[in-house]
Amino acid sequence: MFPKVPDYHKPNSPLVPNGLGVIYVLASATYLFLLYFFEIGQVSNNTSPALTLAVCILFGGFMGLLDDWLNLRWRLKAFLPILASLPLAALREGTPTMSTYFWGKIDFQAIDVLGIPGEIIFYFLVIPLIVTITTNSVNQLGGLNGLETICPSIVLMGLFFGSDPKLQVMLYVPILIYALLAFFNFRGKIFVGNTGSFAIGITIASYAIVANIEQTLVISILPYVLNSSLILLSYFLLRKKADVSFDGSKLVSDHIRSLITLITYKRSLTERQTVLIISLLVLISASAALIVQRMSL
């Protein structure tokens, strides 16, 4: 049912089914539509956070599927998440008041920049930036079995514990399905593809906005931001891409151009060791995000 692609970090590069992230998209969207139908969860302004999240996930899944089919150039792919932020802006989900540890609460409704209401800035500038940066960062940290599933699952769990219990119900099935995919992905049995990584990235960003925990999101994805920064700086300044060597059993790198190459720089590690180290970093950042959130209350 699914096209197979080589797993280059395994001996003899076995073929593995790719694109199983579509299972996450269909299961999560169906579950969220059912929540909307039965009016489960917080409903305000004649809209439902569950409906908004479902539409965002479908947007993300479609964009990832499009990339899997057409292998889009990264310059085009980088801006696709802006489209997925449209449901959040159109349905006015999320609260235009952001909590920060250092500057307190920022109320965009009280801001006016060059005659532009702060609420418009929040929905049509801040939200697209959050969704675009988060989705692309999540999509860039991949290539090893488990990175595209275990790390996002950790971030999503962190957002779950940091949000209102009324909204947590929206993540029951998404977390369960993605954790199941992570189990098989880590073992090298499946790949979620861009369909999965785009969809989970937009899930993370959209849920954080709906739950009004953007600060928790930013701290949780710091390892992702570090990885993307290294990749982009290397590409634009050195015109070189990150690359890791595989000798048949272990990974090693002679440069630092991504989080993976940073971990394996002049240090031979197995694929699973590398994934577990990066997952631990994400776990630390997600835990720190929850601690900062508690301190901000």
KEPA-462388 format. One record per atom (N, C-alpha, C): residue in three letters; y, x, z. Coordinates in pm, whole numbers, padded with zeros to 5 digits, always signed. Layout:
// residues N
ALAYXZ...
END
This chain:
// residues 297
MET-00121+00081+00000MET+00000+00000+00000MET+00126+00085+00000PHE+00119+00204+00059PHE+00237+00289+00071PHE+00217+00418-00007PRO+00321+00467-00074PRO+00309+00593-00149PRO+00284+00709-00052LYS+00207+00807-00097LYS+00175+00921-00012LYS+00254+01044-00055VAL+00298+01117+00045VAL+00375+01240+00020VAL+00311+01355+00099PRO+00330+01480+00054PRO+00269+01594+00125PRO+00333+01618+00262ASP+00251+01656+00357ASP+00299+01701+00487ASP+00298+01854+00483TYR+00415+01912+00453TYR+00424+02055+00427TYR+00404+02142+00550HIS+00405+02080+00669HIS+00388+02160+00791HIS+00249+02144+00849LYS+00154+02114+00764LYS+00013+02109+00800LYS-00066+02196+00702PRO-00173+02257+00744PRO-00255+02336+00652PRO-00299+02254+00531ASN-00284+02311+00413ASN-00322+02248+00286ASN-00236+02129+00248SER-00128+02105+00321SER-00031+01997+00289SER-00099+01864+00255PRO-00166+01802+00352PRO-00234+01674+00326PRO-00136+01564+00289LEU-00184+01466+00212LEU-00100+01353+00174LEU-00099+01248+00285VAL+00022+01200+00317VAL+00040+01106+00428VAL+00119+00984+00378PRO+00079+00862+00416PRO+00153+00741+00376PRO+00298+00747+00424ASN+00390+00716+00335ASN+00533+00723+00366ASN+00598+00584+00356GLY+00707+00566+00430GLY+00784+00442+00421GLY+00740+00333+00515LEU+00661+00368+00617LEU+00613+00263+00708LEU+00723+00212+00803GLY+00842+00267+00789GLY+00955+00212+00864GLY+00984+00068+00826VAL+00933+00026+00709VAL+00954-00113+00668VAL+00888-00209+00766ILE+00782-00166+00832ILE+00718-00250+00934ILE+00813-00276+01049TYR+00886-00170+01089TYR+00986-00186+01196TYR+01094-00284+01152VAL+01141-00271+01030VAL+01250-00357+00980VAL+01207-00503+00981LEU+01091-00532+00924LEU+01046-00671+00914LEU+01014-00731+01051ALA+00945-00656+01136ALA+00909-00707+01268ALA+01032-00730+01355SER+01124-00634+01355SER+01243-00644+01438SER+01335-00757+01391ALA+01356-00765+01259ALA+01442-00870+01206ALA+01384-01009+01233THR+01253-01023+01215THR+01188-01152+01242THR+01204-01192+01389TYR+01182-01097+01477TYR+01196-01122+01621TYR+01338-01163+01656LEU+01437-01093+01601LEU+01577-01123+01632LEU+01619-01258+01575PHE+01568-01292+01457PHE+01599-01425+01401PHE+01539-01535+01489LEU+01422-01510+01546LEU+01361-01608+01636LEU+01444-01623+01764LEU+01496-01512+01814LEU+01585-01520+01931LEU+01707-01604+01900TYR+01761-01585+01780TYR+01877-01664+01739TYR+01841-01811+01726PHE+01724-01839+01667PHE+01683-01978+01647PHE+01666-02052+01780PHE+01605-01983+01877PHE+01581-02046+02006PHE+01695-02022+02105GLU+01806-01965+02052GLU+01926-01944+02132GLU+01897-01865+02260ILE+01816-01761+02245ILE+01784-01674+02357ILE+01879-01554+02355GLY+01939-01524+02464GLY+02036-01415+02470GLY+02177-01469+02474GLN+02269-01382+02495GLN+02409-01421+02508GLN+02466-01467+02374VAL+02531-01582+02374VAL+02592-01636+02253VAL+02739-01660+02282SER+02826-01611+02194SER+02969-01630+02214SER+03037-01643+02079ASN+03149-01715+02077ASN+03228-01733+01955ASN+03145-01784+01838ASN+03048-01872+01871ASN+02963-01934+01768ASN+02878-01832+01692THR+02863-01713+01745THR+02775-01614+01683THR+02675-01566+01787SER+02578-01492+01742SER+02475-01442+01831SER+02459-01291+01810PRO+02456-01213+01919PRO+02431-01070+01904PRO+02298-01043+01834ALA+02198-01128+01859ALA+02067-01110+01797ALA+02077-01125+01645LEU+02153-01224+01600LEU+02171-01245+01456LEU+02243-01126+01394THR+02347-01078+01460THR+02422-00964+01409THR+02334-00840+01399LEU+02256-00814+01503LEU+02168-00696+01503LEU+02062-00707+01394ALA+02009-00828+01373ALA+01908-00849+01268ALA+01965-00816+01131VAL+02087-00863+01105VAL+02149-00838+00974VAL+02175-00689+00955CYS+02220-00621+01061CYS+02244-00477+01053CYS+02116-00400+01024ILE+02007-00439+01089ILE+01878-00372+01066ILE+01831-00394+00923LEU+01850-00514+00872LEU+01812-00541+00733LEU+01895-00457+00636PHE+02026-00444+00665PHE+02112-00359+00584PHE+02059-00215+00585GLY+02031-00166+00707GLY+01982-00029+00720GLY+01849-00007+00650GLY+01758-00102+00666GLY+01628-00091+00601GLY+01639-00089+00450PHE+01727-00173+00397PHE+01745-00178+00252PHE+01803-00047+00199MET+01901+00008+00271MET+01961+00134+00226MET+01860+00248+00231GLY+01778+00249+00337GLY+01674+00352+00346GLY+01571+00337+00236LEU+01533+00213+00208LEU+01436+00186+00102LEU+01491+00230-00033LEU+01620+00205-00053LEU+01686+00246-00176LEU+01682+00397-00191ASP+01703+00467-00080ASP+01699+00613-00082ASP+01556+00663-00108ASP+01458+00598-00047ASP+01318+00636-00071ASP+01280+00618-00218TRP+01333+00514-00279TRP+01301+00486-00420TRP+01373+00581-00515LEU+01505+00596-00493LEU+01590+00664-00590LEU+01625+00807-00552ASN+01592+00848-00427ASN+01627+00982-00379ASN+01776+01008-00401LEU+01859+00928-00337LEU+02003+00935-00356LEU+02061+01069-00314ARG+02168+01110-00378ARG+02239+01232-00340ARG+02302+01210-00203TRP+02305+01315-00122TRP+02352+01300+00016TRP+02497+01257+00022ARG+02578+01293-00080ARG+02719+01253-00079ARG+02734+01102-00086LEU+02645+01036-00159LEU+02646+00891-00168LEU+02581+00830-00045LYS+02470+00888-00005LYS+02394+00836+00109LYS+02475+00839+00238ALA+02564+00938+00252ALA+02641+00954+00375ALA+02734+00837+00402PHE+02777+00769+00294PHE+02874+00661+00311PHE+02811+00522+00310LEU+02682+00515+00283LEU+02615+00385+00280LEU+02620+00310+00413PRO+02611+00379+00528PRO+02615+00305+00655PRO+02742+00225+00678ILE+02849+00259+00607ILE+02972+00181+00621ILE+02946+00036+00586LEU+02860+00013+00486LEU+02827-00124+00447LEU+02755-00196+00560ALA+02672-00122+00634ALA+02595-00185+00742ALA+02683-00223+00860SER+02804-00168+00866SER+02894-00203+00975SER+02970-00333+00947LEU+02962-00382+00824LEU+03035-00503+00788LEU+02997-00626+00871PRO+02867-00648+00901PRO+02833-00763+00986PRO+02898-00757+01123LEU+02909-00639+01180LEU+02973-00624+01310LEU+03120-00662+01305ALA+03186-00621+01195ALA+03328-00653+01180ALA+03349-00800+01143ALA+03267-00849+01050ALA+03283-00987+01003ALA+03256-01089+01112LEU+03154-01063+01195LEU+03118-01155+01302LEU+03190-01125+01433ARG+03273-01021+01429ARG+03353-00981+01547ARG+03265-00961+01670GLU+03152-00892+01649GLU+03065-00861+01762GLU+03116-00734+01831GLY+03087-00724+01958GLY+03137-00612+02035GLY+03271-00645+02095THR+03307-00574+02199THR+03433-00597+02268THR+03529-00483+02236PRO+03652-00515+02189PRO+03746-00409+02154PRO+03805-00339+02275THR+03720-00314+02374THR+03757-00238+02493THR+03646-00139+02521MET+03676-00010+02511MET+03575+00094+02528MET+03595+00165+02661SER+03486+00182+02735SER+03490+00253+02862SER+03465+00401+02838THR+03549+00486+02897THR+03530+00630+02887THR+03539+00689+03027TYR+03468+00799+03047TYR+03465+00862+03180TYR+03597+00932+03210PHE+03656+00994+03109PHE+03776+01075+03131PHE+03906+00996+03121TRP+03910+00895+03032TRP+04035+00824+03008TRP+04031+00677+03053GLY+03927+00641+03124GLY+03916+00503+03168GLY+03886+00410+03053LYS+03927+00286+03064LYS+03904+00188+02958LYS+04017+00189+02855ILE+03977+00192+02729ILE+04074+00187+02620ILE+04070+00047+02561ASP+04178-00025+02575ASP+04187-00162+02525ASP+04256-00162+02389PHE+04180-00179+02284PHE+04237-00176+02149PHE+04324-00299+02122GLN+04303-00406+02196GLN+04386-00525+02177GLN+04530-00500+02220ALA+04551-00399+02303ALA+04685-00368+02351ALA+04751-00256+02271ILE+04681-00211+02167ILE+04732-00100+02086ILE+04788-00151+01954ASP+04897-00089+01911ASP+04954-00123+01780ASP+04997+00008+01714VAL+04934+00041+01600VAL+04963+00166+01531VAL+05026+00136+01395LEU+05153+00173+01381LEU+05227+00152+01256LEU+05220+00007+01210GLY+05228-00083+01307GLY+05225-00225+01274GLY+05086-00282+01254ILE+04982-00197+01265ILE+04845-00244+01249ILE+04787-00277+01386PRO+04745-00401+01408PRO+04690-00439+01539PRO+04570-00354+01576GLY+04560-00318+01704GLY+04450-00236+01750GLY+04315-00299+01728GLU+04308-00432+01730GLU+04181-00500+01709GLU+04129-00474+01569ILE+04220-00471+01471ILE+04181-00440+01333ILE+04132-00296+01323ILE+04199-00205+01393ILE+04157-00064+01394ILE+04017-00052+01452PHE+03989-00128+01559PHE+03859-00121+01623PHE+03748-00169+01529TYR+03768-00284+01467TYR+03662-00343+01385TYR+03647-00277+01248PHE+03756-00224+01193PHE+03747-00172+01056PHE+03764-00020+01046LEU+03780+00049+01160LEU+03785+00194+01158LEU+03689+00253+01262VAL+03702+00211+01387VAL+03620+00267+01494VAL+03473+00231+01474ILE+03445+00103+01451ILE+03306+00060+01434ILE+03240+00127+01313PRO+03303+00128+01194PRO+03240+00200+01081PRO+03216+00348+01109LEU+03308+00412+01183LEU+03289+00554+01216LEU+03167+00572+01306ILE+03154+00488+01408ILE+03040+00498+01500ILE+02909+00478+01425VAL+02904+00374+01343VAL+02780+00343+01269VAL+02747+00454+01169THR+02847+00502+01098THR+02823+00605+00995THR+02778+00737+01057ILE+02848+00783+01161ILE+02814+00909+01225ILE+02676+00901+01290THR+02649+00792+01361THR+02520+00777+01429THR+02405+00773+01329THR+02418+00690+01228THR+02310+00673+01130THR+02281+00802+01056ASN+02385+00869+01009ASN+02364+00994+00936ASN+02308+01103+01026SER+02352+01107+01151SER+02301+01208+01245SER+02152+01188+01270VAL+02113+01062+01291VAL+01972+01032+01314VAL+01890+01064+01191ASN+01944+01034+01074ASN+01871+01058+00950ASN+01854+01207+00921GLN+01950+01289+00968GLN+01944+01432+00938GLN+01845+01508+01025LEU+01815+01454+01143LEU+01720+01523+01231LEU+01580+01473+01202GLY+01515+01536+01107GLY+01381+01494+01067GLY+01307+01611+01004GLY+01198+01579+00938GLY+01122+01682+00869GLY+00997+01727+00943LEU+00990+01697+01073LEU+00871+01731+01152LEU+00812+01603+01209ASN+00683+01600+01223ASN+00616+01479+01271ASN+00660+01443+01413GLY+00725+01330+01425GLY+00768+01281+01555GLY+00918+01282+01574LEU+00989+01370+01504LEU+01134+01379+01524LEU+01204+01249+01486GLU+01161+01186+01377GLU+01227+01065+01328GLU+01189+00941+01407THR+01096+00956+01501THR+01051+00839+01577THR+01063+00856+01728ILE+01016+00970+01780ILE+01020+00990+01925ILE+01163+01000+01977CYS+01245+01082+01912CYS+01383+01101+01959CYS+01466+00973+01953PRO+01464+00897+01842PRO+01538+00771+01841PRO+01485+00671+01945SER+01354+00674+01971SER+01297+00585+02071SER+01353+00616+02210ILE+01371+00745+02238ILE+01429+00786+02367ILE+01572+00736+02380VAL+01650+00754+02274VAL+01790+00708+02276VAL+01795+00557+02295LEU+01709+00484+02223LEU+01708+00338+02232LEU+01669+00293+02373MET+01575+00364+02435MET+01537+00332+02572MET+01654+00356+02667GLY+01729+00463+02644GLY+01846+00490+02726GLY+01949+00379+02715LEU+01974+00333+02593LEU+02068+00222+02573LEU+02016+00095+02638PHE+01885+00076+02634PHE+01823-00042+02696PHE+01854-00045+02846PHE+01831+00065+02913PHE+01853+00070+03058PHE+02001+00070+03094GLY+02087+00104+02998GLY+02230+00108+03027GLY+02305-00017+02989SER+02234-00120+02944SER+02301-00242+02896SER+02275-00362+02986ASP+02349-00468+02958ASP+02338-00594+03033ASP+02197-00651+03015PRO+02131-00694+03124PRO+01997-00754+03112PRO+01989-00870+03014LYS+02100-00942+02995LYS+02100-01054+02901LYS+02081-01005+02757LEU+02122-00882+02731LEU+02110-00826+02596LEU+01983-00744+02577GLN+01923-00702+02686GLN+01804-00618+02676GLN+01690-00685+02602VAL+01685-00819+02608VAL+01578-00892+02541VAL+01573-00862+02392MET+01688-00825+02333MET+01692-00796+02189MET+01612-00672+02152LEU+01587-00584+02248LEU+01520-00458+02218LEU+01372-00456+02252TYR+01319-00565+02305TYR+01178-00565+02343TYR+01087-00528+02226VAL+01097-00601+02118VAL+01011-00577+02001VAL+01052-00450+01925PRO+01182-00426+01899PRO+01218-00301+01831PRO+01166-00176+01901ILE+01176-00170+02033ILE+01126-00053+02106ILE+00974-00044+02096LEU+00907-00158+02111LEU+00761-00159+02105LEU+00710-00115+01969ILE+00766-00170+01864ILE+00721-00136+01728ILE+00750+00009+01695TYR+00869+00057+01730TYR+00903+00194+01694TYR+00823+00294+01777ALA+00792+00258+01902ALA+00706+00345+01984ALA+00566+00353+01925LEU+00517+00243+01870LEU+00386+00242+01805LEU+00388+00330+01681LEU+00494+00321+01602LEU+00507+00407+01485LEU+00519+00554+01527ALA+00586+00579+01639ALA+00602+00715+01689ALA+00467+00777+01725PHE+00379+00696+01781PHE+00246+00744+01819PHE+00170+00798+01698PHE+00172+00722+01589PHE+00101+00765+01468PHE+00177+00874+01393ASN+00310+00867+01396ASN+00391+00968+01329ASN+00375+01105+01394PHE+00373+01108+01526PHE+00357+01235+01598PHE+00222+01299+01568ARG+00122+01218+01545ARG-00012+01268+01514ARG-00027+01304+01365GLY+00079+01281+01288GLY+00075+01317+01147GLY+00000+01219+01059LYS-00013+01095+01106LYS-00087+00993+01030LYS+00003+00914+00935ILE+00133+00904+00970ILE+00225+00827+00888ILE+00363+00892+00888PHE+00446+00853+00791PHE+00589+00885+00790PHE+00664+00753+00784VAL+00775+00743+00856VAL+00855+00619+00850VAL+00951+00623+00732GLY+00978+00742+00678GLY+01066+00754+00563GLY+01212+00724+00597ASN+01294+00727+00495ASN+01436+00693+00514ASN+01454+00548+00554THR+01359+00464+00514THR+01365+00324+00555THR+01366+00312+00706GLY+01280+00387+00771GLY+01274+00383+00917GLY+01390+00453+00983SER+01426+00572+00935SER+01532+00649+01000SER+01668+00582+00984PHE+01696+00522+00868PHE+01821+00449+00850PHE+01824+00326+00940ALA+01714+00253+00942ALA+01709+00129+01020ALA+01724+00155+01169ILE+01656+00258+01221ILE+01664+00286+01364ILE+01801+00342+01400GLY+01861+00420+01309GLY+01995+00473+01334GLY+02097+00362+01345ILE+02087+00264+01256ILE+02181+00152+01260ILE+02150+00061+01378THR+02024+00051+01417THR+01989-00026+01537THR+02058+00034+01659ILE+02048+00165+01674ILE+02108+00234+01788ILE+02258+00213+01792ALA+02325+00235+01679ALA+02471+00221+01674ALA+02515+00077+01697SER+02450-00017+01629SER+02488-00158+01638SER+02467-00214+01778TYR+02353-00179+01838TYR+02325-00230+01972TYR+02426-00175+02073ALA+02461-00048+02060ALA+02559+00012+02152ALA+02694-00059+02141ILE+02731-00097+02019ILE+02859-00166+01999ILE+02852-00308+02054VAL+02744-00379+02026VAL+02728-00515+02075VAL+02725-00517+02228ALA+02659-00417+02287ALA+02646-00411+02433ALA+02767-00345+02499ASN+02861-00298+02418ASN+02983-00234+02468ASN+02952-00111+02552ILE+02860-00027+02504ILE+02824+00097+02574ILE+02835+00215+02478GLU+02949+00221+02408GLU+02969+00326+02310GLU+02970+00465+02374GLN+03025+00476+02495GLN+03027+00606+02562GLN+02885+00655+02589THR+02798+00565+02631THR+02658+00601+02655THR+02592+00648+02526LEU+02625+00584+02417LEU+02571+00624+02286LEU+02615+00765+02250VAL+02744+00793+02264VAL+02798+00923+02224VAL+02731+01037+02299ILE+02714+01021+02429ILE+02650+01127+02509ILE+02502+01138+02475SER+02437+01026+02451SER+02293+01026+02422SER+02260+01101+02294ILE+02348+01095+02194ILE+02318+01155+02064ILE+02378+01294+02047LEU+02418+01359+02156LEU+02476+01492+02145LEU+02385+01592+02073PRO+02252+01593+02100PRO+02166+01685+02021PRO+02170+01654+01872TYR+02181+01527+01837TYR+02193+01488+01697TYR+02323+01541+01637VAL+02431+01528+01713VAL+02562+01576+01667VAL+02559+01727+01648LEU+02495+01799+01741LEU+02482+01944+01728LEU+02406+01980+01601ASN+02297+01910+01577ASN+02217+01936+01457ASN+02298+01913+01330SER+02368+01800+01323SER+02447+01768+01204SER+02561+01868+01186SER+02623+01910+01296SER+02732+02007+01287SER+02684+02139+01230LEU+02569+02186+01278LEU+02513+02311+01226LEU+02480+02300+01078ILE+02421+02187+01039ILE+02384+02167+00898ILE+02507+02165+00808LEU+02608+02089+00848LEU+02728+02074+00766LEU+02809+02203+00760LEU+02821+02272+00873LEU+02895+02399+00873LEU+02825+02501+00784SER+02693+02506+00792SER+02617+02601+00710SER+02633+02570+00562TYR+02634+02441+00530TYR+02643+02403+00389TYR+02782+02429+00333PHE+02885+02388+00406PHE+03021+02400+00352PHE+03077+02542+00364LEU+03037+02617+00468LEU+03091+02751+00485LEU+03004+02857+00418LEU+02872+02843+00430LEU+02781+02943+00375LEU+02716+02900+00245ARG+02728+02771+00215ARG+02662+02716+00096ARG+02512+02738+00100LYS+02456+02731+00220LYS+02312+02749+00238LYS+02256+02635+00321LYS+02131+02601+00294LYS+02064+02495+00366LYS+01970+02553+00472ALA+01945+02471+00573ALA+01852+02512+00678ALA+01710+02515+00622ASP+01635+02615+00663ASP+01498+02627+00616ASP+01413+02690+00725VAL+01294+02639+00743VAL+01202+02693+00842VAL+01072+02730+00771SER+01016+02845+00806SER+00894+02893+00742SER+00772+02844+00819PHE+00664+02818+00744PHE+00538+02773+00803PHE+00427+02865+00755ASP+00362+02932+00850ASP+00259+03030+00812ASP+00118+02972+00813GLY+00108+02842+00824GLY-00022+02777+00827GLY-00057+02723+00963SER+00013+02772+01065SER-00013+02723+01201SER+00114+02709+01284LYS+00214+02795+01258LYS+00336+02791+01337LYS+00461+02796+01250LEU+00573+02752+01310LEU+00702+02752+01243LEU+00786+02867+01296VAL+00869+02925+01210VAL+00961+03031+01252VAL+01078+03032+01156SER+01195+03074+01207SER+01315+03079+01123SER+01388+03210+01148ASP+01455+03261+01043ASP+01533+03383+01057ASP+01683+03356+01055HIS+01722+03228+01069HIS+01863+03192+01072HIS+01883+03069+01161ILE+02009+03039+01190ILE+02042+02921+01272ILE+02133+02830+01191ARG+02073+02728+01130ARG+02153+02636+01048ARG+02122+02490+01081SER+02041+02467+01181SER+02008+02332+01225SER+01948+02342+01365LEU+01923+02229+01426LEU+01863+02232+01559LEU+01720+02287+01553ILE+01649+02254+01446ILE+01512+02303+01431ILE+01511+02455+01416THR+01600+02508+01331THR+01604+02653+01312THR+01658+02724+01437LEU+01740+02656+01514LEU+01788+02713+01641LEU+01672+02729+01739ILE+01587+02627+01747ILE+01472+02631+01838ILE+01370+02737+01795THR+01351+02750+01664THR+01247+02840+01612THR+01303+02975+01567TYR+01428+03005+01602TYR+01490+03129+01557TYR+01417+03250+01616LYS+01352+03327+01529LYS+01275+03446+01568LYS+01177+03415+01682ARG+01127+03293+01680ARG+01033+03250+01782ARG+00930+03158+01716SER+00804+03198+01714SER+00700+03118+01650SER+00655+03005+01742LEU+00666+02883+01692LEU+00626+02765+01768LEU+00547+02672+01677THR+00455+02599+01735THR+00385+02498+01657THR+00479+02382+01630GLU+00442+02299+01535GLU+00524+02182+01502GLU+00540+02092+01624ARG+00433+02069+01697ARG+00438+01981+01813ARG+00524+02040+01925GLN+00516+02171+01945GLN+00601+02234+02046GLN+00748+02217+02012THR+00782+02236+01885THR+00921+02221+01842THR+00970+02078+01863VAL+00887+01981+01826VAL+00924+01841+01841VAL+00941+01804+01989LEU+00852+01853+02072LEU+00860+01821+02216LEU+00983+01884+02281ILE+01021+02004+02238ILE+01141+02068+02292ILE+01265+01989+02256ILE+01275+01948+02129ILE+01391+01870+02085ILE+01391+01733+02152SER+01274+01674+02168SER+01264+01545+02237SER+01311+01557+02382LEU+01279+01670+02444LEU+01324+01694+02581LEU+01476+01704+02588LEU+01536+01770+02489LEU+01682+01778+02484LEU+01745+01639+02471VAL+01685+01556+02389VAL+01735+01419+02372VAL+01717+01340+02501LEU+01605+01361+02569LEU+01581+01293+02696LEU+01685+01334+02800ILE+01718+01462+02802ILE+01820+01511+02896ILE+01956+01448+02866SER+01993+01443+02738SER+02123+01386+02701SER+02128+01236+02729ALA+02017+01165+02704ALA+02013+01021+02732ALA+02022+00995+02882SER+01955+01078+02961SER+01961+01065+03106SER+02101+01094+03158ALA+02164+01199+03101ALA+02302+01232+03140ALA+02397+01117+03105ALA+02372+01052+02993ALA+02455+00939+02952ALA+02448+00825+03054LEU+02329+00798+03104LEU+02313+00692+03204LEU+02380+00730+03336ILE+02373+00859+03373ILE+02438+00904+03496ILE+02589+00891+03485VAL+02645+00932+03370VAL+02789+00921+03349VAL+02831+00775+03348GLN+02748+00690+03289GLN+02780+00546+03287GLN+02788+00490+03429ARG+02694+00530+03512ARG+02695+00482+03651ARG+02820+00532+03723MET+02861+00655+03694MET+02978+00713+03759MET+03107+00647+03712SER+03102+00590+03591SER+03222+00529+03534SER+03246+00388+03586LEU+03143+00329+03646LEU+03157+00191+03694LEU+03248+00183+03815
END
